[in-house]
Amino acid sequence: MRLTDAECRARFAAARVAHLATAGADGAPR
C-alpha cells in the first residue's frame, strides 16, 4: 500500500515515540 509523505512521516514519528516510551521504561539507550 502506498502512503503519502506526510502520512509516512506521521506514522514513523508515532512509532518512534512509542518505541522511545517503551525503551525509556526499560532504561535502554534506544
PQR file with spaces between the fields and no chain letter, atoms N, CA, C, O and H, PARSE charges and radii, in Angstrom:
ATOM       1  N    MET     1       0.845   -1.189    0.000 -0.4000 1.5000
ATOM       2  CA   MET     1       0.000    0.000    0.000 -0.0000 2.0000
ATOM       3  C    MET     1       0.883    1.243    0.000  0.5500 1.7000
ATOM       4  O    MET     1       1.942    1.272    0.627 -0.5500 1.4000
ATOM       5  N    ARG     2       0.437    2.248   -0.701 -0.4000 1.5000
ATOM       6  CA   ARG     2       1.249    3.459   -0.895 -0.0000 2.0000
ATOM       7  C    ARG     2       0.827    4.549    0.088  0.5500 1.7000
ATOM       8  O    ARG     2      -0.362    4.832    0.240 -0.5500 1.4000
ATOM       9  H    ARG     2      -0.423    2.225   -1.210  0.4000 1.0000
ATOM      10  N    LEU     3       1.796    5.150    0.744 -0.4000 1.5000
ATOM      11  CA   LEU     3       1.487    6.223    1.691 -0.0000 2.0000
ATOM      12  C    LEU     3       2.032    7.548    1.191  0.5500 1.7000
ATOM      13  O    LEU     3       3.029    7.597    0.471 -0.5500 1.4000
ATOM      14  H    LEU     3       2.762    4.921    0.621  0.4000 1.0000
ATOM      15  N    THR     4       1.367    8.611    1.583 -0.4000 1.5000
ATOM      16  CA   THR     4       1.866    9.935    1.206 -0.0000 2.0000
ATOM      17  C    THR     4       3.043   10.274    2.111  0.5500 1.7000
ATOM      18  O    THR     4       3.232    9.647    3.153 -0.5500 1.4000
ATOM      19  H    THR     4       0.557    8.572    2.168  0.4000 1.0000
ATOM      20  N    ASP     5       3.822   11.253    1.716 -0.4000 1.5000
ATOM      21  CA   ASP     5       4.995   11.619    2.509 -0.0000 2.0000
ATOM      22  C    ASP     5       4.588   12.054    3.913  0.5500 1.7000
ATOM      23  O    ASP     5       5.241   11.703    4.896 -0.5500 1.4000
ATOM      24  H    ASP     5       3.668   11.762    0.869  0.4000 1.0000
ATOM      25  N    ALA     6       3.500   12.823    3.996 -0.4000 1.5000
ATOM      26  CA   ALA     6       3.035   13.317    5.297 -0.0000 2.0000
ATOM      27  C    ALA     6       2.566   12.154    6.175  0.5500 1.7000
ATOM      28  O    ALA     6       2.871   12.106    7.367 -0.5500 1.4000
ATOM      29  H    ALA     6       2.970   13.108    3.197  0.4000 1.0000
ATOM      30  N    GLU     7       1.828   11.225    5.581 -0.4000 1.5000
ATOM      31  CA   GLU     7       1.318   10.084    6.354 -0.0000 2.0000
ATOM      32  C    GLU     7       2.466    9.199    6.819  0.5500 1.7000
ATOM      33  O    GLU     7       2.478    8.732    7.958 -0.5500 1.4000
ATOM      34  H    GLU     7       1.581   11.264    4.613  0.4000 1.0000
ATOM      35  N    CYS     8       3.427    8.972    5.934 -0.4000 1.5000
ATOM      36  CA   CYS     8       4.588    8.151    6.285 -0.0000 2.0000
ATOM      37  C    CYS     8       5.351    8.807    7.430  0.5500 1.7000
ATOM      38  O    CYS     8       5.781    8.137    8.369 -0.5500 1.4000
ATOM      39  H    CYS     8       3.417    9.351    5.009  0.4000 1.0000
ATOM      40  N    ARG     9       5.513   10.111    7.342 -0.4000 1.5000
ATOM      41  CA   ARG     9       6.242   10.852    8.382 -0.0000 2.0000
ATOM      42  C    ARG     9       5.502   10.756    9.720  0.5500 1.7000
ATOM      43  O    ARG     9       6.117   10.567   10.769 -0.5500 1.4000
ATOM      44  H    ARG     9       5.164   10.656    6.580  0.4000 1.0000
ATOM      45  N    ALA    10       4.168   10.890    9.665 -0.4000 1.5000
ATOM      46  CA   ALA    10       3.369   10.845   10.892 -0.0000 2.0000
ATOM      47  C    ALA    10       3.454    9.456   11.527  0.5500 1.7000
ATOM      48  O    ALA    10       3.602    9.327   12.742 -0.5500 1.4000
ATOM      49  H    ALA    10       3.668   11.043    8.812  0.4000 1.0000
ATOM      50  N    ARG    11       3.357    8.410   10.684 -0.4000 1.5000
ATOM      51  CA   ARG    11       3.430    7.041   11.206 -0.0000 2.0000
ATOM      52  C    ARG    11       4.790    6.767   11.819  0.5500 1.7000
ATOM      53  O    ARG    11       4.888    6.163   12.887 -0.5500 1.4000
ATOM      54  H    ARG    11       3.236    8.515    9.697  0.4000 1.0000
ATOM      55  N    PHE    12       5.850    7.217   11.133 -0.4000 1.5000
ATOM      56  CA   PHE    12       7.207    6.997   11.633 -0.0000 2.0000
ATOM      57  C    PHE    12       7.397    7.709   12.970  0.5500 1.7000
ATOM      58  O    PHE    12       7.992    7.160   13.897 -0.5500 1.4000
ATOM      59  H    PHE    12       5.770    7.707   10.265  0.4000 1.0000
ATOM      60  N    ALA    13       6.888    8.935   13.058 -0.4000 1.5000
ATOM      61  CA   ALA    13       7.020    9.707   14.297 -0.0000 2.0000
ATOM      62  C    ALA    13       6.261    9.017   15.438  0.5500 1.7000
ATOM      63  O    ALA    13       6.766    8.928   16.557 -0.5500 1.4000
ATOM      64  H    ALA    13       6.404    9.381   12.305  0.4000 1.0000
ATOM      65  N    ALA    14       5.061    8.536   15.152 -0.4000 1.5000
ATOM      66  CA   ALA    14       4.254    7.878   16.182 -0.0000 2.0000
ATOM      67  C    ALA    14       4.933    6.597   16.659  0.5500 1.7000
ATOM      68  O    ALA    14       4.985    6.323   17.858 -0.5500 1.4000
ATOM      69  H    ALA    14       4.651    8.609   14.243  0.4000 1.0000
ATOM      70  N    ALA    15       5.453    5.816   15.713 -0.4000 1.5000
ATOM      71  CA   ALA    15       6.130    4.566   16.071 -0.0000 2.0000
ATOM      72  C    ALA    15       7.384    4.861   16.879  0.5500 1.7000
ATOM      73  O    ALA    15       7.706    4.147   17.828 -0.5500 1.4000
ATOM      74  H    ALA    15       5.411    6.038   14.739  0.4000 1.0000
ATOM      75  N    ARG    16       8.089    5.920   16.493 -0.4000 1.5000
ATOM      76  CA   ARG    16       9.313    6.283   17.199 -0.0000 2.0000
ATOM      77  C    ARG    16       9.009    6.715   18.631  0.5500 1.7000
ATOM      78  O    ARG    16       9.720    6.346   19.566 -0.5500 1.4000
ATOM      79  H    ARG    16       7.827    6.500   15.721  0.4000 1.0000
ATOM      80  N    VAL    17       7.945    7.500   18.791 -0.4000 1.5000
ATOM      81  CA   VAL    17       7.552    7.949   20.132 -0.0000 2.0000
ATOM      82  C    VAL    17       7.179    6.749   21.000  0.5500 1.7000
ATOM      83  O    VAL    17       7.576    6.668   22.162 -0.5500 1.4000
ATOM      84  H    VAL    17       7.367    7.799   18.032  0.4000 1.0000
ATOM      85  N    ALA    18       6.415    5.818   20.430 -0.4000 1.5000
ATOM      86  CA   ALA    18       6.004    4.631   21.185 -0.0000 2.0000
ATOM      87  C    ALA    18       7.223    3.796   21.553  0.5500 1.7000
ATOM      88  O    ALA    18       7.314    3.281   22.667 -0.5500 1.4000
ATOM      89  H    ALA    18       6.092    5.883   19.485  0.4000 1.0000
ATOM      90  N    HIS    19       8.159    3.662   20.618 -0.4000 1.5000
ATOM      91  CA   HIS    19       9.370    2.875   20.870 -0.0000 2.0000
ATOM      92  C    HIS    19      10.215    3.541   21.949  0.5500 1.7000
ATOM      93  O    HIS    19      10.737    2.871   22.839 -0.5500 1.4000
ATOM      94  H    HIS    19       8.085    4.081   19.713  0.4000 1.0000
ATOM      95  N    LEU    20      10.346    4.854   21.865 -0.4000 1.5000
ATOM      96  CA   LEU    20      11.142    5.579   22.863 -0.0000 2.0000
ATOM      97  C    LEU    20      10.486    5.460   24.239  0.5500 1.7000
ATOM      98  O    LEU    20      11.176    5.372   25.255 -0.5500 1.4000
ATOM      99  H    LEU    20       9.922    5.398   21.142  0.4000 1.0000
ATOM     100  N    ALA    21       9.166    5.457   24.269 -0.4000 1.5000
ATOM     101  CA   ALA    21       8.458    5.355   25.546 -0.0000 2.0000
ATOM     102  C    ALA    21       8.719    3.996   26.190  0.5500 1.7000
ATOM     103  O    ALA    21       8.997    3.915   27.386 -0.5500 1.4000
ATOM     104  H    ALA    21       8.605    5.528   23.444  0.4000 1.0000
ATOM     105  N    THR    22       8.629    2.929   25.397 -0.4000 1.5000
ATOM     106  CA   THR    22       8.862    1.586   25.939 -0.0000 2.0000
ATOM     107  C    THR    22      10.336    1.400   26.267  0.5500 1.7000
ATOM     108  O    THR    22      10.670    0.798   27.288 -0.5500 1.4000
ATOM     109  H    THR    22       8.403    2.995   24.425  0.4000 1.0000
ATOM     110  N    ALA    23      11.224    1.909   25.415 -0.4000 1.5000
ATOM     111  CA   ALA    23      12.667    1.782   25.645 -0.0000 2.0000
ATOM     112  C    ALA    23      13.059    2.571   26.885  0.5500 1.7000
ATOM     113  O    ALA    23      13.895    2.128   27.672 -0.5500 1.4000
ATOM     114  H    ALA    23      10.953    2.398   24.586  0.4000 1.0000
ATOM     115  N    GLY    24      12.450    3.746   27.058 -0.4000 1.5000
ATOM     116  CA   GLY    24      12.767    4.576   28.219 -0.0000 2.0000
ATOM     117  C    GLY    24      12.335    3.868   29.500  0.5500 1.7000
ATOM     118  O    GLY    24      13.009    3.970   30.526 -0.5500 1.4000
ATOM     119  H    GLY    24      11.771    4.106   26.418  0.4000 1.0000
ATOM     120  N    ALA    25      11.210    3.150   29.444 -0.4000 1.5000
ATOM     121  CA   ALA    25      10.728    2.428   30.621 -0.0000 2.0000
ATOM     122  C    ALA    25      11.707    1.311   30.974  0.5500 1.7000
ATOM     123  O    ALA    25      11.908    1.002   32.148 -0.5500 1.4000
ATOM     124  H    ALA    25      10.663    3.067   28.611  0.4000 1.0000
ATOM     125  N    ASP    26      12.315    0.705   29.949 -0.4000 1.5000
ATOM     126  CA   ASP    26      13.276   -0.374   30.177 -0.0000 2.0000
ATOM     127  C    ASP    26      14.661    0.172   30.503  0.5500 1.7000
ATOM     128  O    ASP    26      15.530   -0.560   30.975 -0.5500 1.4000
ATOM     129  H    ASP    26      12.151    0.956   28.995  0.4000 1.0000
ATOM     130  N    GLY    27      14.860    1.466   30.249 -0.4000 1.5000
ATOM     131  CA   GLY    27      16.151    2.065   30.536 -0.0000 2.0000
ATOM     132  C    GLY    27      17.158    1.825   29.423  0.5500 1.7000
ATOM     133  O    GLY    27      18.356    2.016   29.629 -0.5500 1.4000
ATOM     134  H    GLY    27      14.153    2.061   29.865  0.4000 1.0000
ATOM     135  N    ALA    28      16.689    1.402   28.229 -0.4000 1.5000
ATOM     136  CA   ALA    28      17.600    1.156   27.113 -0.0000 2.0000
ATOM     137  C    ALA    28      17.929    2.475   26.412  0.5500 1.7000
ATOM     138  O    ALA    28      17.082    3.366   26.345 -0.5500 1.4000
ATOM     139  H    ALA    28      15.716    1.247   28.061  0.4000 1.0000
ATOM     140  N    PRO    29      19.143    2.606   25.894 -0.5600 1.5000
ATOM     141  CA   PRO    29      19.530    3.841   25.194  0.2800 2.0000
ATOM     142  C    PRO    29      18.699    4.083   23.949  0.5500 1.7000
ATOM     143  O    PRO    29      18.445    5.232   23.587 -0.5500 1.4000
ATOM     144  N    ARG    30      18.259    2.986   23.271 -0.4000 1.5000
ATOM     145  CA   ARG    30      17.427    3.150   22.079 -0.0000 2.0000
ATOM     146  C    ARG    30      16.215    2.251   22.214  0.5500 1.7000
ATOM     147  O    ARG    30      15.366    2.221   21.324 -0.5500 1.4000
ATOM     148  H    ARG    30      18.465    2.052   23.566  0.4000 1.0000
